[in-house]
């Protein structure tokens, strides 16, 4: 089979397109003929050995896929050969076939195309778990989303609106602001694209407060870096700050700000939660498929790349030039 392989530690330009052995399903496993793979920030981290998991090389990046069950191993009862599915893998998805634990595979609705399915579970799963279970977002509250034009950010916009919140999108360009508003954001704030001075940080905090009508009840931070502190300063009393990711770097927030607002900083590790809380995960997925069927959420795919050019998709994500979701297709 063809695969896009990480053969050494390095940037996406070092990935090699070539042959890899066909996988074989073992106990409790399935083999999936991959149709599309969603591109996510962990793909950029894992090929540079910066992720919490470090698979043995060679391996293919790609943590979420959509495809068709090709074979099943002993003990598999939740899916069958020929079934259309999505899978949460960690890695391995940028290949024509992939082996997965059957427990990490879910059937998809007949009406959901493969490219949308491959761009669905990680972003919407992360955002729904973060907003519903960790942030306990309530109707009528104000949600501030950092990195709102990215995959998880757009998912958070749609879900925040579906949950009855007022949604403020924070992005780095006018183009991304327009994109976020088209996705449903009530307003947008444009922040500097790189490092900020102390005065710029204070000015951004004021801009956040103004756009939020005084302050944010929940902050969804998919960026990190220098943007953390001004967002913390813009929080309401009893605010909840959701830690999603760090493409701008891991921040070191002044914790006195949490004391002054009686606010909470809350980690959101969706991948681990799916294994630790499987019943919650299944319930959330049912909710998400229902929202999809009702037209309240829909992956916004801005670009599709053939498998051999998957490295370009990861590079676009690393450079923060992408809006919405990027997808690698096998056909």
C-alpha positions, 0 to 999 in steps of 0.5 A: 500500500502507499503511505506518507511516512515519517522515517526520521525526526523532522518537518513535514517536508521530510515525509516520504511518500512510498510503499508500506506493508499492508496491515493485518487485523489482530484480536479486537482490531480492524483494518480500514481502507482509508478514504480521507484523513483529517489534518490536525495539529498533533500531526505536526507535533508527532513527526518532530517528536514533540507529542506525548506519544512517540511511535516507532519509525517509520510511521504515517501521521494522521490521527483521524480517518474515514473509510470502509472496514476491509477486515476484522480480527477475532472478537470484533462485534461493533463493526463489520466488513464493508461498513463506513466508519470513522476512526480515532487513531493517534497516528497511521491515517495518512496511508491507503490502509490502517489498522485500528482498535475496534473500540476506537472506530464508529459507524458514520451516517449514510449521508455523511461523505468521507471527507466531512467524516474525516474532519469531524470527530477530533474537532467536534469531539474536542470542542463538545467535550471541552464546552459541555463537560469541562467548561459547562457552557450555559445558554446566555453566557459569553464564549471567547474563542482564540484561534477561532478560524482553525478546525477546532475553533470553527467547531467551537463556534458552531457548538457554542451557538448551538448551545445558546452562547454569545460567541466572540471569535479571536483571530489574526487576520481580517480574512479569518474574522470574516470566515469566523463570522460566516461560521456563526460568530457574533463578533470578532477581535483581531490580535497581533500575529506574533509576539506582543509588547506589554502594552499590546497585551493590555490593549488586547485584554481591553478589546476582548472585554469590549467585544464580550460586553464586559467579559467572557464566561468561558475562554476556549484557547486553541492558541496559547502563547502570548494570547493567554494572559489578555484572555485571562484578564478579560474573564468574568467572575467564575470564568472557565479557561479551557486549555486546548492547544499551544501552536503559539507556545506553552504560556505561563499565566500569572495565577493571581489573575485567577484569584482576582476573578475566582476563575478556573483554568481547565485542561481539555484532553479529549483523546484520553477522555475517550478511553477513560470515559467511553460511555460519555464519549459515545453519548457525545458522539450521538449528540454530535451526529444529531447536530450534524443531521439537523444542519447545526454543525458541518465541517468547513473544509478549506482545502483537500490534498492528495496523499503524496502532498499531505506534508503540504497540508501539515505545513499549512497548519503549522504556519497557521495559514489555514482556515477551517479543516484540511483533509488528505484524500486517497483518491 
